[in-house]
């Protein structure tokens, strides 16, 4: 199969992580990177992240509609800037995979490993959800299949440097909306509380409290996740059996670290936590999704 011709739009940390995830992939060829002036730390973030990638065109175009995707025969644009997929398609890209919040509606929202098999060639505009969704979706999938989930509440916990305004809290992740799209059998089951910031965490945690359809135990919940992490989900889920191992996963290419030490059960009420650190795991799922899109 001919290598997929990839372009990246965006110059921040996510674009740099996607560059690293593309390195060494023979089936994906990076042909262009657009890092517009004024994009978040554009030069600093992507400047040293292209080791292992072949030569590619570097662009500094602000207007998405003027990008030369048709000239470079771009198969898939990985949009890391929150741009409008319609503009990329109008500029000549065959397909677009948005990796950041974007204004336009999409043909499909995909979390790789959960519903990427539902991709069709007619899906020209695809959204890769968010890091929080990629973190908790595998946990929800495994536990729903085994225990059933009738209602669930999500809470995001992020690190907080000591020198920032303690009143500045992040926005909600939007994971419930994405989960309803990628796990349609659990539509309307998920809600989200206000996120929290805790100093010294150095990672992000997603807590999920849910009502199971039957009684269970801490041991069973952890056993289910351990089997998944060492089985079919090994490339996506890491099983943590020491306290707060998420803080150690900065180089891990998996997008979910299940924190078994935080599992609690009271009858049918279950609390679990999973975490991630940075964009690397998410970036690898973005690249996996791009590969799945081109194989159609």
BALOBA-1460 file (C-alpha; in Angstrom, 3 decimals):
// residues 296
<rec num="1" residu="x" x="0.000" y="0.000" z="0.000"/>
<rec num="2" residu="x" x="1.236" y="3.483" z="-0.893"/>
<rec num="3" residu="x" x="2.221" y="5.579" z="2.105"/>
<rec num="4" residu="x" x="-0.442" y="7.968" z="3.383"/>
<rec num="5" residu="x" x="0.521" y="11.584" z="2.661"/>
<rec num="6" residu="x" x="0.093" y="13.533" z="5.917"/>
<rec num="7" residu="x" x="0.068" y="17.250" z="6.651"/>
<rec num="8" residu="x" x="-0.003" y="18.823" z="10.121"/>
<rec num="9" residu="x" x="-1.615" y="22.172" z="10.831"/>
<rec num="10" residu="x" x="-0.541" y="23.749" z="14.126"/>
<rec num="11" residu="x" x="2.652" y="24.691" z="15.890"/>
<rec num="12" residu="x" x="2.116" y="24.032" z="19.589"/>
<rec num="13" residu="x" x="2.899" y="21.146" z="21.901"/>
<rec num="14" residu="x" x="0.272" y="18.815" z="20.410"/>
<rec num="15" residu="x" x="1.708" y="19.270" z="16.917"/>
<rec num="16" residu="x" x="5.165" y="18.478" z="18.300"/>
<rec num="17" residu="x" x="3.846" y="15.276" z="19.932"/>
<rec num="18" residu="x" x="2.172" y="14.225" z="16.690"/>
<rec num="19" residu="x" x="5.471" y="14.802" z="14.876"/>
<rec num="20" residu="x" x="7.197" y="12.487" z="17.341"/>
<rec num="21" residu="x" x="4.470" y="9.877" z="16.949"/>
<rec num="22" residu="x" x="4.899" y="9.949" z="13.155"/>
<rec num="23" residu="x" x="8.649" y="9.371" z="13.319"/>
<rec num="24" residu="x" x="9.725" y="6.024" z="11.883"/>
<rec num="25" residu="x" x="6.315" y="5.103" z="10.414"/>
<rec num="26" residu="x" x="6.858" y="3.742" z="6.905"/>
<rec num="27" residu="x" x="3.141" y="3.759" z="6.089"/>
<rec num="28" residu="x" x="2.694" y="7.470" z="6.898"/>
<rec num="29" residu="x" x="4.661" y="10.156" z="5.036"/>
<rec num="30" residu="x" x="4.759" y="13.673" z="6.447"/>
<rec num="31" residu="x" x="4.767" y="16.036" z="3.463"/>
<rec num="32" residu="x" x="3.968" y="19.415" z="5.071"/>
<rec num="33" residu="x" x="3.776" y="21.196" z="8.409"/>
<rec num="34" residu="x" x="1.999" y="24.521" z="8.793"/>
<rec num="35" residu="x" x="2.975" y="26.443" z="11.939"/>
<rec num="36" residu="x" x="1.463" y="29.910" z="11.527"/>
<rec num="37" residu="x" x="3.213" y="32.889" z="13.142"/>
<rec num="38" residu="x" x="1.790" y="33.455" z="16.591"/>
<rec num="39" residu="x" x="0.747" y="29.848" z="17.146"/>
<rec num="40" residu="x" x="1.540" y="28.605" z="20.644"/>
<rec num="41" residu="x" x="5.312" y="28.273" z="20.959"/>
<rec num="42" residu="x" x="5.406" y="27.212" z="17.316"/>
<rec num="43" residu="x" x="9.150" y="27.207" z="16.713"/>
<rec num="44" residu="x" x="10.148" y="26.019" z="20.174"/>
<rec num="45" residu="x" x="7.724" y="23.091" z="20.200"/>
<rec num="46" residu="x" x="8.081" y="21.679" z="16.697"/>
<rec num="47" residu="x" x="11.651" y="22.722" z="15.989"/>
<rec num="48" residu="x" x="13.275" y="19.700" z="17.633"/>
<rec num="49" residu="x" x="10.451" y="17.205" z="17.248"/>
<rec num="50" residu="x" x="10.983" y="16.088" z="13.665"/>
<rec num="51" residu="x" x="13.809" y="13.587" z="14.220"/>
<rec num="52" residu="x" x="13.047" y="10.457" z="12.225"/>
<rec num="53" residu="x" x="10.714" y="12.222" z="9.772"/>
<rec num="54" residu="x" x="11.706" y="12.627" z="6.140"/>
<rec num="55" residu="x" x="12.073" y="16.048" z="4.585"/>
<rec num="56" residu="x" x="8.824" y="17.989" z="4.480"/>
<rec num="57" residu="x" x="7.620" y="21.434" z="3.472"/>
<rec num="58" residu="x" x="7.457" y="23.994" z="6.286"/>
<rec num="59" residu="x" x="4.697" y="26.572" z="5.954"/>
<rec num="60" residu="x" x="3.725" y="29.712" z="7.905"/>
<rec num="61" residu="x" x="0.284" y="30.358" z="6.429"/>
<rec num="62" residu="x" x="-2.396" y="31.985" z="8.608"/>
<rec num="63" residu="x" x="-5.297" y="31.462" z="6.193"/>
<rec num="64" residu="x" x="-6.277" y="27.781" z="6.130"/>
<rec num="65" residu="x" x="-8.065" y="28.230" z="2.825"/>
<rec num="66" residu="x" x="-4.766" y="29.137" z="1.130"/>
<rec num="67" residu="x" x="-2.817" y="26.081" z="2.261"/>
<rec num="68" residu="x" x="-1.344" y="24.096" z="-0.672"/>
<rec num="69" residu="x" x="-2.866" y="20.727" z="0.206"/>
<rec num="70" residu="x" x="-3.946" y="20.028" z="-3.393"/>
<rec num="71" residu="x" x="-0.469" y="20.792" z="-4.755"/>
<rec num="72" residu="x" x="1.113" y="18.371" z="-2.278"/>
<rec num="73" residu="x" x="-1.557" y="15.675" z="-2.816"/>
<rec num="74" residu="x" x="-2.327" y="15.527" z="0.917"/>
<rec num="75" residu="x" x="-4.394" y="12.513" z="1.923"/>
<rec num="76" residu="x" x="-5.088" y="13.497" z="5.530"/>
<rec num="77" residu="x" x="-4.576" y="16.754" z="7.429"/>
<rec num="78" residu="x" x="-3.996" y="16.346" z="11.152"/>
<rec num="79" residu="x" x="-5.388" y="19.628" z="12.461"/>
<rec num="80" residu="x" x="-3.860" y="20.454" z="15.853"/>
<rec num="81" residu="x" x="-4.986" y="24.080" z="15.843"/>
<rec num="82" residu="x" x="-8.784" y="23.847" z="16.110"/>
<rec num="83" residu="x" x="-9.283" y="24.903" z="12.507"/>
<rec num="84" residu="x" x="-12.362" y="24.319" z="10.385"/>
<rec num="85" residu="x" x="-12.202" y="20.994" z="8.540"/>
<rec num="86" residu="x" x="-14.204" y="22.492" z="5.670"/>
<rec num="87" residu="x" x="-11.371" y="24.931" z="4.953"/>
<rec num="88" residu="x" x="-8.830" y="22.104" z="4.741"/>
<rec num="89" residu="x" x="-11.100" y="20.140" z="2.422"/>
<rec num="90" residu="x" x="-11.620" y="23.237" z="0.301"/>
<rec num="91" residu="x" x="-7.828" y="23.645" z="0.080"/>
<rec num="92" residu="x" x="-7.542" y="20.182" z="-1.474"/>
<rec num="93" residu="x" x="-7.071" y="17.725" z="1.393"/>
<rec num="94" residu="x" x="-8.823" y="14.407" z="0.874"/>
<rec num="95" residu="x" x="-9.693" y="13.991" z="4.572"/>
<rec num="96" residu="x" x="-9.239" y="15.852" z="7.865"/>
<rec num="97" residu="x" x="-8.661" y="14.531" z="11.366"/>
<rec num="98" residu="x" x="-9.253" y="17.252" z="13.969"/>
<rec num="99" residu="x" x="-7.215" y="16.774" z="17.152"/>
<rec num="100" residu="x" x="-8.372" y="19.948" z="18.930"/>
<rec num="101" residu="x" x="-11.775" y="21.543" z="19.611"/>
<rec num="102" residu="x" x="-13.100" y="22.694" z="16.243"/>
<rec num="103" residu="x" x="-16.102" y="24.755" z="15.124"/>
<rec num="104" residu="x" x="-17.582" y="22.508" z="12.432"/>
<rec num="105" residu="x" x="-19.615" y="19.339" z="12.858"/>
<rec num="106" residu="x" x="-17.844" y="16.137" z="11.907"/>
<rec num="107" residu="x" x="-18.823" y="13.006" z="10.042"/>
<rec num="108" residu="x" x="-17.534" y="10.835" z="12.909"/>
<rec num="109" residu="x" x="-15.981" y="11.155" z="16.361"/>
<rec num="110" residu="x" x="-13.430" y="8.385" z="16.892"/>
<rec num="111" residu="x" x="-11.475" y="7.041" z="19.836"/>
<rec num="112" residu="x" x="-8.984" y="4.547" z="18.471"/>
<rec num="113" residu="x" x="-9.542" y="1.122" z="19.998"/>
<rec num="114" residu="x" x="-13.158" y="1.924" z="20.844"/>
<rec num="115" residu="x" x="-14.976" y="2.655" z="17.606"/>
<rec num="116" residu="x" x="-12.399" y="3.140" z="14.842"/>
<rec num="117" residu="x" x="-13.845" y="0.076" z="13.097"/>
<rec num="118" residu="x" x="-16.935" y="2.196" z="12.382"/>
<rec num="119" residu="x" x="-14.934" y="4.501" z="10.102"/>
<rec num="120" residu="x" x="-16.086" y="4.617" z="6.485"/>
<rec num="121" residu="x" x="-14.397" y="6.048" z="3.408"/>
<rec num="122" residu="x" x="-17.232" y="8.582" z="3.179"/>
<rec num="123" residu="x" x="-16.137" y="10.080" z="6.525"/>
<rec num="124" residu="x" x="-14.051" y="12.991" z="5.251"/>
<rec num="125" residu="x" x="-14.155" y="15.050" z="8.475"/>
<rec num="126" residu="x" x="-13.288" y="13.055" z="11.602"/>
<rec num="127" residu="x" x="-12.699" y="14.243" z="15.169"/>
<rec num="128" residu="x" x="-10.324" y="12.416" z="17.508"/>
<rec num="129" residu="x" x="-12.144" y="13.534" z="20.705"/>
<rec num="130" residu="x" x="-9.864" y="14.733" z="23.538"/>
<rec num="131" residu="x" x="-7.144" y="13.358" z="25.793"/>
<rec num="132" residu="x" x="-9.582" y="12.838" z="28.673"/>
<rec num="133" residu="x" x="-11.901" y="10.797" z="26.462"/>
<rec num="134" residu="x" x="-9.056" y="8.604" z="25.226"/>
<rec num="135" residu="x" x="-8.040" y="8.097" z="28.853"/>
<rec num="136" residu="x" x="-11.395" y="7.013" z="30.283"/>
<rec num="137" residu="x" x="-13.133" y="5.442" z="27.248"/>
<rec num="138" residu="x" x="-11.183" y="2.130" z="27.400"/>
<rec num="139" residu="x" x="-12.012" y="1.835" z="31.112"/>
<rec num="140" residu="x" x="-15.687" y="2.495" z="30.442"/>
<rec num="141" residu="x" x="-15.695" y="-0.028" z="27.581"/>
<rec num="142" residu="x" x="-14.120" y="-2.845" z="29.603"/>
<rec num="143" residu="x" x="-16.204" y="-2.288" z="32.731"/>
<rec num="144" residu="x" x="-19.484" y="-1.794" z="30.868"/>
<rec num="145" residu="x" x="-18.983" y="-5.058" z="28.974"/>
<rec num="146" residu="x" x="-18.346" y="-6.938" z="32.228"/>
<rec num="147" residu="x" x="-20.456" y="-5.124" z="34.828"/>
<rec num="148" residu="x" x="-22.823" y="-2.811" z="32.991"/>
<rec num="149" residu="x" x="-22.868" y="0.968" z="33.556"/>
<rec num="150" residu="x" x="-26.211" y="2.634" z="34.150"/>
<rec num="151" residu="x" x="-25.060" y="6.106" z="35.283"/>
<rec num="152" residu="x" x="-21.625" y="7.683" z="35.605"/>
<rec num="153" residu="x" x="-20.038" y="10.921" z="36.793"/>
<rec num="154" residu="x" x="-16.608" y="12.103" z="35.625"/>
<rec num="155" residu="x" x="-14.230" y="14.459" z="37.432"/>
<rec num="156" residu="x" x="-10.971" y="15.705" z="35.927"/>
<rec num="157" residu="x" x="-8.029" y="16.515" z="38.193"/>
<rec num="158" residu="x" x="-5.137" y="18.462" z="36.664"/>
<rec num="159" residu="x" x="-1.748" y="19.530" z="37.956"/>
<rec num="160" residu="x" x="-1.335" y="23.105" z="39.152"/>
<rec num="161" residu="x" x="2.021" y="24.829" z="39.242"/>
<rec num="162" residu="x" x="2.500" y="26.701" z="42.507"/>
<rec num="163" residu="x" x="3.048" y="30.037" z="40.807"/>
<rec num="164" residu="x" x="-0.231" y="30.407" z="38.919"/>
<rec num="165" residu="x" x="-3.471" y="32.006" z="40.008"/>
<rec num="166" residu="x" x="-5.166" y="29.450" z="42.237"/>
<rec num="167" residu="x" x="-8.543" y="30.728" z="41.094"/>
<rec num="168" residu="x" x="-7.853" y="29.774" z="37.472"/>
<rec num="169" residu="x" x="-9.552" y="26.440" z="36.932"/>
<rec num="170" residu="x" x="-9.631" y="24.581" z="33.601"/>
<rec num="171" residu="x" x="-12.791" y="24.172" z="31.611"/>
<rec num="172" residu="x" x="-14.714" y="20.907" z="31.640"/>
<rec num="173" residu="x" x="-13.154" y="18.301" z="29.363"/>
<rec num="174" residu="x" x="-16.196" y="17.622" z="27.189"/>
<rec num="175" residu="x" x="-15.521" y="13.899" z="27.584"/>
<rec num="176" residu="x" x="-19.176" y="12.971" z="28.339"/>
<rec num="177" residu="x" x="-20.331" y="14.304" z="24.968"/>
<rec num="178" residu="x" x="-17.554" y="12.431" z="23.186"/>
<rec num="179" residu="x" x="-18.252" y="9.236" z="25.131"/>
<rec num="180" residu="x" x="-21.905" y="9.361" z="24.106"/>
<rec num="181" residu="x" x="-20.763" y="9.461" z="20.479"/>
<rec num="182" residu="x" x="-18.180" y="6.669" z="20.636"/>
<rec num="183" residu="x" x="-20.183" y="4.446" z="23.034"/>
<rec num="184" residu="x" x="-23.745" y="5.001" z="21.776"/>
<rec num="185" residu="x" x="-25.128" y="2.228" z="23.992"/>
<rec num="186" residu="x" x="-24.239" y="4.472" z="26.945"/>
<rec num="187" residu="x" x="-25.913" y="7.584" z="25.569"/>
<rec num="188" residu="x" x="-26.992" y="9.991" z="28.352"/>
<rec num="189" residu="x" x="-25.196" y="7.880" z="30.999"/>
<rec num="190" residu="x" x="-22.270" y="10.255" z="31.567"/>
<rec num="191" residu="x" x="-22.107" y="13.626" z="33.259"/>
<rec num="192" residu="x" x="-19.175" y="15.721" z="34.488"/>
<rec num="193" residu="x" x="-18.440" y="17.722" z="37.631"/>
<rec num="194" residu="x" x="-16.283" y="20.839" z="37.721"/>
<rec num="195" residu="x" x="-12.594" y="19.997" z="37.214"/>
<rec num="196" residu="x" x="-10.032" y="20.504" z="39.959"/>
<rec num="197" residu="x" x="-6.375" y="21.521" z="40.107"/>
<rec num="198" residu="x" x="-4.014" y="20.059" z="42.688"/>
<rec num="199" residu="x" x="-0.405" y="21.193" z="43.162"/>
<rec num="200" residu="x" x="2.322" y="18.628" z="42.712"/>
<rec num="201" residu="x" x="0.296" y="16.122" z="40.679"/>
<rec num="202" residu="x" x="2.318" y="16.556" z="37.417"/>
<rec num="203" residu="x" x="-0.322" y="14.688" z="35.418"/>
<rec num="204" residu="x" x="-4.050" y="14.529" z="34.756"/>
<rec num="205" residu="x" x="-6.486" y="12.112" z="36.361"/>
<rec num="206" residu="x" x="-10.017" y="11.269" z="35.288"/>
<rec num="207" residu="x" x="-12.159" y="9.874" z="38.092"/>
<rec num="208" residu="x" x="-15.299" y="7.943" z="37.188"/>
<rec num="209" residu="x" x="-17.993" y="7.020" z="39.703"/>
<rec num="210" residu="x" x="-20.690" y="4.787" z="38.256"/>
<rec num="211" residu="x" x="-23.558" y="2.533" z="39.202"/>
<rec num="212" residu="x" x="-22.962" y="-1.025" z="38.004"/>
<rec num="213" residu="x" x="-25.813" y="-3.274" z="36.973"/>
<rec num="214" residu="x" x="-24.698" y="-5.849" z="39.542"/>
<rec num="215" residu="x" x="-22.664" y="-6.002" z="42.732"/>
<rec num="216" residu="x" x="-18.914" y="-6.286" z="42.299"/>
<rec num="217" residu="x" x="-15.690" y="-5.848" z="44.290"/>
<rec num="218" residu="x" x="-12.409" y="-3.960" z="44.157"/>
<rec num="219" residu="x" x="-10.656" y="-7.209" z="43.314"/>
<rec num="220" residu="x" x="-12.943" y="-7.959" z="40.372"/>
<rec num="221" residu="x" x="-12.753" y="-4.446" z="38.927"/>
<rec num="222" residu="x" x="-8.960" y="-4.408" z="39.108"/>
<rec num="223" residu="x" x="-8.732" y="-7.942" z="37.733"/>
<rec num="224" residu="x" x="-10.838" y="-6.943" z="34.729"/>
<rec num="225" residu="x" x="-8.638" y="-3.941" z="33.976"/>
<rec num="226" residu="x" x="-5.425" y="-5.888" z="34.528"/>
<rec num="227" residu="x" x="-6.554" y="-8.557" z="32.057"/>
<rec num="228" residu="x" x="-7.381" y="-5.846" z="29.508"/>
<rec num="229" residu="x" x="-4.057" y="-4.055" z="29.978"/>
<rec num="230" residu="x" x="-2.056" y="-7.251" z="29.472"/>
<rec num="231" residu="x" x="-4.344" y="-8.546" z="26.734"/>
<rec num="232" residu="x" x="-6.238" y="-6.932" z="23.858"/>
<rec num="233" residu="x" x="-5.729" y="-3.400" z="25.177"/>
<rec num="234" residu="x" x="-1.983" y="-3.658" z="25.803"/>
<rec num="235" residu="x" x="-1.065" y="-0.901" z="23.312"/>
<rec num="236" residu="x" x="-3.589" y="1.537" z="24.781"/>
<rec num="237" residu="x" x="-4.000" y="0.782" z="28.509"/>
<rec num="238" residu="x" x="-1.305" y="0.519" z="31.147"/>
<rec num="239" residu="x" x="-2.151" y="-1.085" z="34.501"/>
<rec num="240" residu="x" x="-0.723" y="0.801" z="37.484"/>
<rec num="241" residu="x" x="-0.388" y="-1.174" z="40.693"/>
<rec num="242" residu="x" x="1.584" y="1.360" z="42.729"/>
<rec num="243" residu="x" x="0.225" y="4.666" z="44.041"/>
<rec num="244" residu="x" x="-0.259" y="7.308" z="41.364"/>
<rec num="245" residu="x" x="1.876" y="5.793" z="38.628"/>
<rec num="246" residu="x" x="0.502" y="8.341" z="36.153"/>
<rec num="247" residu="x" x="3.283" y="10.705" z="37.257"/>
<rec num="248" residu="x" x="5.822" y="8.229" z="35.815"/>
<rec num="249" residu="x" x="4.218" y="7.818" z="32.382"/>
<rec num="250" residu="x" x="5.679" y="10.811" z="30.548"/>
<rec num="251" residu="x" x="7.316" y="8.654" z="27.842"/>
<rec num="252" residu="x" x="4.592" y="6.025" z="27.706"/>
<rec num="253" residu="x" x="2.813" y="5.879" z="24.348"/>
<rec num="254" residu="x" x="-0.349" y="4.441" z="25.881"/>
<rec num="255" residu="x" x="-3.188" y="6.902" z="26.335"/>
<rec num="256" residu="x" x="-4.676" y="5.432" z="29.533"/>
<rec num="257" residu="x" x="-2.985" y="4.476" z="32.793"/>
<rec num="258" residu="x" x="-5.452" y="2.685" z="35.052"/>
<rec num="259" residu="x" x="-4.723" y="3.524" z="38.697"/>
<rec num="260" residu="x" x="-5.740" y="0.336" z="40.509"/>
<rec num="261" residu="x" x="-4.826" y="1.682" z="43.946"/>
<rec num="262" residu="x" x="-7.673" y="4.189" z="43.749"/>
<rec num="263" residu="x" x="-10.459" y="1.698" z="42.991"/>
<rec num="264" residu="x" x="-13.318" y="1.694" z="45.506"/>
<rec num="265" residu="x" x="-16.574" y="-0.298" z="45.573"/>
<rec num="266" residu="x" x="-19.685" y="-0.013" z="47.705"/>
<rec num="267" residu="x" x="-22.280" y="-2.507" z="46.550"/>
<rec num="268" residu="x" x="-23.054" y="-1.443" z="42.988"/>
<rec num="269" residu="x" x="-21.364" y="1.964" z="43.302"/>
<rec num="270" residu="x" x="-17.854" y="1.889" z="41.808"/>
<rec num="271" residu="x" x="-15.116" y="4.526" z="41.725"/>
<rec num="272" residu="x" x="-12.154" y="4.140" z="39.378"/>
<rec num="273" residu="x" x="-9.374" y="6.480" z="38.226"/>
<rec num="274" residu="x" x="-7.247" y="6.599" z="35.108"/>
<rec num="275" residu="x" x="-4.609" y="9.118" z="34.118"/>
<rec num="276" residu="x" x="-2.319" y="10.452" z="31.440"/>
<rec num="277" residu="x" x="0.639" y="12.796" z="31.225"/>
<rec num="278" residu="x" x="1.104" y="15.188" z="28.345"/>
<rec num="279" residu="x" x="0.091" y="14.667" z="24.720"/>
<rec num="280" residu="x" x="2.266" y="11.730" z="23.665"/>
<rec num="281" residu="x" x="-0.199" y="8.903" z="24.242"/>
<rec num="282" residu="x" x="-3.004" y="10.881" z="22.645"/>
<rec num="283" residu="x" x="-0.763" y="11.761" z="19.691"/>
<rec num="284" residu="x" x="-0.073" y="8.085" z="19.059"/>
<rec num="285" residu="x" x="-3.833" y="7.374" z="18.986"/>
<rec num="286" residu="x" x="-4.258" y="10.254" z="16.513"/>
<rec num="287" residu="x" x="-1.659" y="8.661" z="14.249"/>
<rec num="288" residu="x" x="-3.296" y="5.224" z="14.658"/>
<rec num="289" residu="x" x="-6.622" y="6.767" z="13.618"/>
<rec num="290" residu="x" x="-5.059" y="8.420" z="10.565"/>
<rec num="291" residu="x" x="-3.704" y="5.063" z="9.488"/>
<rec num="292" residu="x" x="-7.136" y="3.477" z="9.942"/>
<rec num="293" residu="x" x="-8.746" y="6.253" z="7.875"/>
<rec num="294" residu="x" x="-6.452" y="5.668" z="4.915"/>
<rec num="295" residu="x" x="-6.840" y="1.883" z="4.920"/>
<rec num="296" residu="x" x="-10.518" y="2.190" z="3.978"/>
